[in-house]
Amino acid sequence: MRTNSELNRKRKNYRVSFWVLPIAFFIIGYLIVFFALTPIIEPAKSIYGLAFKNVNAVTTDNLQGKDLFSGKTGVYEGTIKASEIHFPYVGDKWGTLTVPSIGIKDMPLIYGDSMENLLNGACMSERSRLPGYGSGTLVAGHNYNYFHELQTIEEGAEVSVETYYGSYKYRVYRTEIIDVYESTSYWNEVYGDKEVLVLYTCYPNNALRSTHYRFFAFCEFLSGPKIDEYN
C-alpha cells in the first residue's frame, strides 16, 4: 500500500516531466534543424537579396567603397610606379572582368571578398595582389549569379581585366575542382613569383547546400603594364 508521501512524490515527478520533457524535445529538435540548415542559410539570404534587391543592376551607388574605375586607361604595357597608384580599400571597385567565351562582360571587380561585396560583383582576396605586381590575383564570385558560367570555361579561353591604372590580358591554362581544405594546391600559385589570375566559385552550380569544393580557373599572364613597387 502506497503512503501519501509516495503518491505526492509521484504526482510531483509527473508534473515536472509534463513540462520538462516537451521543452527538452523542443530544444533538441531546434538544434537538429539549426545545424541541418546552417550550411544553406547564407546562400538563401544572398538569393533573397538577388530576387528582391535587384543586385545584378550594379551601379556605383550599390558599392560600399569608392569607384576607382572610370574606363579604359589606354595603358597596355610598360612600367607604372607603385607610388603613382592609389591602392584600393575594401569595398572599392578597382576594375572590370571580361570573359567573352562564357558571356561575362565588364563585370565589376571589388576589392575584398566579403559576403556583402560578393553581391556586387567578383571580388579580389585581400591576401592576393593586384595585377601587375608579378604574383597571383585571386578573384571569387558566387556560382548562382556572377560566376554561374565559370564552370563551363575551357583551357585557352581569353580573360581581360581592366583596372584603374592599366589593361591586362590572360589565358586559361588549367581548370580544377579543389577541396577548400587543400588550399596549398592553389596558394602555391597565388603566392608564386609568376603573374597569374585565379578565378574560382563554389562547385557544383546545382548544389542545394554549400559544399567543400570550388571550381578554379588558372590564367597565365599575356600582356599588361608591370608595377614597380619600389618606386
Sine and cosine of phi, psi and omega as CSV:
sin_phi,cos_phi,sin_psi,cos_psi,sin_omega,cos_omega
0.00,0.00,0.77,-0.63,-0.04,-1.00
-0.99,0.15,0.63,-0.78,0.04,-1.00
-0.99,0.12,0.21,-0.98,0.02,-1.00
-0.89,0.45,-0.59,0.81,-0.01,-1.00
-0.91,0.42,-0.61,0.79,0.03,-1.00
-0.93,0.37,-0.64,0.77,0.03,-1.00
-0.91,0.42,-0.66,0.75,0.01,-1.00
-0.91,0.43,-0.63,0.77,0.01,-1.00
-0.91,0.41,-0.62,0.79,0.01,-1.00
-0.91,0.41,-0.68,0.74,0.02,-1.00
-0.90,0.45,-0.63,0.78,0.00,-1.00
-0.90,0.44,-0.70,0.71,0.02,-1.00
-0.89,0.45,-0.60,0.80,0.02,-1.00
-0.90,0.43,-0.70,0.72,0.00,-1.00
-0.89,0.45,-0.64,0.76,0.03,-1.00
-0.89,0.45,-0.72,0.70,0.00,-1.00
-0.89,0.45,-0.57,0.82,-0.03,-1.00
-0.87,0.49,-0.56,0.83,-0.01,-1.00
-0.99,-0.10,-0.65,0.76,-0.13,-0.99
-0.95,0.32,-0.72,0.69,-0.08,-1.00
-0.88,0.48,-0.73,0.69,0.05,-1.00
-0.86,0.50,-0.64,0.77,0.02,-1.00
-0.90,0.43,-0.68,0.73,0.01,-1.00
-0.89,0.46,-0.69,0.72,0.01,-1.00
-0.90,0.43,-0.61,0.79,0.02,-1.00
-0.89,0.45,-0.71,0.71,0.00,-1.00
-0.90,0.44,-0.71,0.71,0.00,-1.00
-0.88,0.47,-0.69,0.73,0.02,-1.00
-0.89,0.45,-0.65,0.76,0.02,-1.00
-0.89,0.46,-0.69,0.73,-0.01,-1.00
-0.90,0.45,-0.64,0.77,0.01,-1.00
-0.89,0.46,-0.73,0.68,0.00,-1.00
-0.90,0.43,-0.66,0.75,-0.02,-1.00
-0.87,0.50,-0.76,0.65,-0.03,-1.00
-0.93,0.36,-0.47,0.88,0.03,-1.00
-0.95,0.30,-0.57,0.82,-0.08,-1.00
-1.00,-0.07,-0.28,0.96,-0.04,-1.00
-0.78,0.63,-0.70,0.72,-0.04,-1.00
-0.89,0.45,-0.30,0.95,-0.04,-1.00
-0.92,-0.39,0.07,1.00,-0.03,-1.00
-0.90,0.43,-0.77,0.64,-0.03,-1.00
-0.90,0.44,-0.73,0.68,0.06,-1.00
-0.85,0.53,-0.62,0.78,0.00,-1.00
-0.91,0.42,-0.66,0.76,0.04,-1.00
-0.89,0.46,-0.65,0.76,-0.01,-1.00
-0.92,0.39,-0.66,0.75,0.02,-1.00
-0.89,0.45,-0.64,0.77,0.06,-1.00
-0.86,0.52,-0.68,0.73,0.02,-1.00
-0.89,0.46,-0.64,0.77,0.01,-1.00
-0.91,0.42,-0.62,0.78,-0.08,-1.00
-0.96,0.27,-0.60,0.80,-0.16,-0.99
-0.91,-0.40,-0.16,0.99,0.00,-1.00
-0.92,-0.39,-0.01,1.00,0.06,-1.00
0.81,0.59,0.73,0.69,-0.07,-1.00
-0.95,0.30,-0.19,0.98,0.06,-1.00
-0.94,0.34,-0.41,0.91,0.05,-1.00
-0.99,0.12,0.97,0.26,-0.11,-0.99
-0.98,0.21,0.79,-0.62,0.12,-0.99
-0.75,-0.66,0.14,-0.99,0.03,-1.00
-0.86,0.51,-0.53,0.85,-0.03,-1.00
-0.91,0.41,-0.43,0.91,-0.01,-1.00
-0.96,0.27,-0.39,0.92,-0.12,-0.99
-0.99,0.13,0.61,-0.79,0.00,-1.00
-0.98,0.19,-0.45,0.89,-0.03,-1.00
-0.98,-0.22,-0.39,-0.92,-0.01,-1.00
-1.00,-0.01,0.41,-0.91,0.09,-1.00
-0.99,-0.14,0.99,-0.11,-0.03,-1.00
-0.98,0.18,-0.31,0.95,-0.11,-0.99
-1.00,-0.04,0.79,-0.61,-0.01,-1.00
-0.79,-0.61,0.36,0.93,0.01,-1.00
0.90,-0.44,0.05,-1.00,-0.03,-1.00
-0.87,0.49,0.65,-0.76,-0.04,-1.00
-1.00,-0.03,-0.34,0.94,-0.08,-1.00
0.99,0.14,0.11,0.99,0.02,-1.00
-0.99,-0.16,0.95,-0.31,-0.09,-1.00
-0.92,-0.39,-0.18,0.98,-0.03,-1.00
-0.37,-0.93,-0.12,-0.99,0.01,-1.00
1.00,0.02,-0.29,-0.96,-0.04,-1.00
-0.80,-0.60,0.67,-0.75,0.03,-1.00
-0.88,-0.47,0.73,-0.69,0.06,-1.00
-0.95,0.30,0.72,-0.69,0.01,-1.00
-0.87,0.49,-0.52,0.85,-0.01,-1.00
-0.92,0.39,-0.28,0.96,-0.01,-1.00
-1.00,-0.03,-0.05,1.00,-0.04,-1.00
-0.96,-0.27,0.76,-0.66,0.11,-0.99
-0.99,0.11,0.95,-0.33,-0.07,-1.00
-0.93,0.38,0.70,-0.71,-0.07,-1.00
-0.95,0.32,0.46,-0.89,0.14,-0.99
-0.99,-0.16,0.26,-0.96,0.02,-1.00
-0.85,0.52,0.78,-0.62,-0.01,-1.00
0.99,-0.16,-0.22,0.97,0.01,-1.00
-0.96,0.28,0.63,-0.78,0.15,-0.99
-1.00,0.07,0.89,-0.47,-0.10,-1.00
-0.94,-0.35,-0.03,1.00,0.02,-1.00
0.12,-0.99,-0.25,-0.97,0.05,-1.00
-0.68,-0.73,0.39,-0.92,-0.01,-1.00
-0.86,-0.51,0.72,-0.70,0.03,-1.00
-0.74,-0.67,0.80,-0.60,0.07,-1.00
-0.75,-0.67,1.00,-0.01,-0.11,-0.99
-0.83,0.56,-0.60,0.80,-0.10,-0.99
-0.91,0.41,-0.36,0.93,0.00,-1.00
-0.86,-0.51,0.29,0.96,0.13,-0.99
0.98,0.19,0.29,0.96,0.04,-1.00
-1.00,-0.05,0.82,-0.58,-0.01,-1.00
-0.66,-0.75,0.83,-0.55,0.06,-1.00
0.79,0.62,0.67,0.74,0.05,-1.00
-0.95,0.32,0.75,-0.66,0.00,-1.00
-0.87,0.50,0.67,-0.74,0.09,-1.00
-0.94,-0.34,0.87,-0.50,-0.06,-1.00
-0.94,-0.33,0.60,-0.80,0.04,-1.00
-1.00,0.05,0.85,-0.52,-0.05,-1.00
0.98,-0.20,0.80,-0.59,-0.13,-0.99
-0.96,-0.28,0.75,0.66,0.07,-1.00
-0.97,0.24,0.27,-0.96,0.02,-1.00
-0.87,0.50,-0.61,0.80,0.00,-1.00
-0.92,0.40,-0.70,0.71,0.00,-1.00
-0.91,0.41,-0.55,0.83,-0.02,-1.00
-0.91,0.41,-0.28,0.96,0.07,-1.00
-0.98,0.17,-0.22,0.98,-0.07,-1.00
-0.96,-0.28,-0.04,1.00,0.00,-1.00
0.39,-0.92,-0.29,-0.96,0.09,-1.00
-1.00,0.08,0.62,-0.78,-0.16,-0.99
-0.84,-0.55,0.71,-0.70,0.03,-1.00
-1.00,0.06,0.71,-0.70,0.06,-1.00
-0.94,0.35,0.68,-0.73,0.05,-1.00
-0.93,0.36,-0.25,0.97,0.01,-1.00
-1.00,0.05,0.04,1.00,0.05,-1.00
-0.91,-0.42,-0.12,-0.99,-0.10,-1.00
-0.85,-0.53,0.45,-0.89,0.03,-1.00
-0.92,0.40,0.43,-0.90,0.06,-1.00
-0.83,0.56,0.62,-0.79,0.03,-1.00
0.98,-0.20,-0.24,0.97,-0.04,-1.00
-1.00,0.04,0.03,1.00,0.08,-1.00
0.98,0.22,0.41,0.91,0.02,-1.00
-0.64,-0.77,-0.49,-0.87,-0.07,-1.00
-0.98,-0.17,0.63,-0.77,0.13,-0.99
-0.92,-0.40,0.91,-0.42,-0.07,-1.00
-0.98,-0.21,0.86,-0.51,-0.08,-1.00
-0.81,-0.59,0.78,-0.63,-0.01,-1.00
-0.91,-0.41,0.42,-0.91,0.08,-1.00
-0.45,-0.89,0.49,-0.87,0.03,-1.00
-0.92,0.39,0.60,-0.80,-0.02,-1.00
-0.99,0.15,-0.14,0.99,0.00,-1.00
-0.98,-0.22,0.03,1.00,0.12,-0.99
-0.63,-0.78,-1.00,0.01,-0.17,-0.99
-0.89,0.45,-0.64,0.77,-0.01,-1.00
-0.95,-0.32,0.48,0.88,-0.03,-1.00
-0.87,0.50,-0.58,0.81,-0.05,-1.00
-1.00,-0.07,0.02,1.00,-0.06,-1.00
-0.86,0.52,-0.57,0.82,-0.06,-1.00
-0.93,0.36,-0.12,0.99,0.04,-1.00
-0.99,-0.17,-0.01,1.00,-0.04,-1.00
-0.92,0.39,0.52,-0.85,-0.03,-1.00
-0.87,-0.50,0.38,-0.92,0.06,-1.00
-0.86,0.51,0.65,-0.76,-0.04,-1.00
0.99,-0.12,-0.21,0.98,0.01,-1.00
-0.91,0.42,0.65,-0.76,0.01,-1.00
-1.00,0.00,0.60,-0.80,-0.02,-1.00
-0.77,-0.63,0.75,-0.67,0.02,-1.00
-0.91,-0.41,0.70,-0.72,0.08,-1.00
-0.82,-0.57,0.90,-0.44,0.09,-1.00
-0.99,-0.13,0.81,-0.58,0.03,-1.00
-0.91,-0.42,0.10,-0.99,0.00,-1.00
-0.97,0.23,-0.01,1.00,0.02,-1.00
-0.78,-0.62,-0.11,0.99,0.01,-1.00
0.07,-1.00,0.16,-0.99,-0.04,-1.00
-0.93,-0.36,0.68,-0.73,-0.06,-1.00
-0.78,-0.62,0.58,-0.82,0.06,-1.00
-0.84,-0.54,0.65,-0.76,0.03,-1.00
-0.69,-0.72,0.22,-0.98,0.07,-1.00
-0.65,-0.76,0.73,-0.69,-0.01,-1.00
-0.92,0.39,0.83,-0.56,0.04,-1.00
-0.92,-0.40,-0.19,0.98,0.01,-1.00
-0.29,-0.96,0.61,-0.79,0.17,-0.99
-0.82,-0.58,0.52,-0.86,-0.06,-1.00
-0.35,-0.94,0.56,-0.83,0.12,-0.99
-0.99,-0.15,0.84,-0.55,-0.15,-0.99
-0.79,-0.62,0.66,-0.75,0.12,-0.99
-0.96,0.30,0.74,-0.68,-0.06,-1.00
-0.89,0.46,-0.36,0.93,0.02,-1.00
-0.99,0.11,0.04,1.00,0.07,-1.00
-0.89,-0.45,0.78,0.62,-0.13,-0.99
-0.90,0.43,-0.39,0.92,-0.03,-1.00
-0.88,0.48,-0.39,0.92,-0.04,-1.00
-0.94,0.33,-0.31,0.95,0.07,-1.00
-0.86,-0.50,-0.43,0.90,0.02,-1.00
-0.92,0.40,-0.48,0.88,0.06,-1.00
-0.86,0.51,-0.59,0.81,0.03,-1.00
-0.98,0.18,-0.64,0.77,0.01,-1.00
-0.89,0.45,-0.63,0.77,-0.02,-1.00
-1.00,-0.06,0.16,0.99,-0.04,-1.00
-0.96,0.26,-0.07,-1.00,-0.04,-1.00
-0.98,-0.21,0.35,0.94,0.06,-1.00
-0.89,-0.45,0.57,-0.82,0.04,-1.00
-0.96,0.28,0.93,-0.36,0.04,-1.00
-0.70,-0.72,0.43,-0.90,0.13,-0.99
-0.89,-0.45,0.80,-0.61,-0.03,-1.00
-0.87,-0.50,0.89,-0.46,0.03,-1.00
-0.96,-0.27,0.64,-0.77,0.03,-1.00
-0.47,-0.88,0.37,-0.93,0.02,-1.00
-0.45,-0.89,0.20,-0.98,0.00,-1.00
-0.92,0.39,0.51,-0.86,-0.03,-1.00
-0.74,-0.67,0.66,-0.75,-0.08,1.00
-1.00,0.05,0.08,-1.00,-0.03,-1.00
-0.91,0.42,-0.59,0.81,-0.15,-0.99
-1.00,-0.06,0.25,0.97,0.00,-1.00
-0.93,0.37,0.68,-0.73,0.01,-1.00
-0.99,0.12,-0.19,0.98,0.03,-1.00
-0.57,-0.82,0.30,-0.95,-0.03,-1.00
-0.91,0.41,0.53,-0.85,0.01,-1.00
-0.83,-0.55,0.09,-1.00,0.02,-1.00
-1.00,0.08,-0.01,1.00,-0.15,-0.99
-0.97,-0.26,0.57,-0.82,0.04,-1.00
-0.75,-0.66,0.57,-0.82,0.09,-1.00
-0.99,-0.10,0.80,-0.60,-0.04,-1.00
-0.89,-0.45,0.64,-0.77,0.15,-0.99
-0.84,-0.54,0.90,-0.43,-0.01,-1.00
-1.00,-0.10,0.79,-0.61,-0.10,-0.99
-0.84,-0.54,0.77,-0.64,0.02,-1.00
-1.00,0.07,0.50,-0.87,-0.01,-1.00
-0.95,0.30,0.73,-0.69,0.07,-1.00
-0.93,-0.37,-0.74,0.67,-0.03,-1.00
-0.35,-0.94,0.33,-0.94,0.02,-1.00
0.58,-0.81,0.36,-0.93,-0.01,-1.00
-0.94,0.34,0.61,-0.80,0.07,-1.00
-1.00,0.01,0.53,-0.85,0.01,-1.00
-0.96,-0.26,0.81,-0.59,0.05,-1.00
-1.00,-0.01,0.99,-0.14,-0.09,-1.00
-0.97,0.23,-0.05,1.00,0.00,-1.00
-0.99,-0.16,0.05,1.00,0.02,-1.00
-0.72,-0.70,0.00,0.00,0.00,0.00
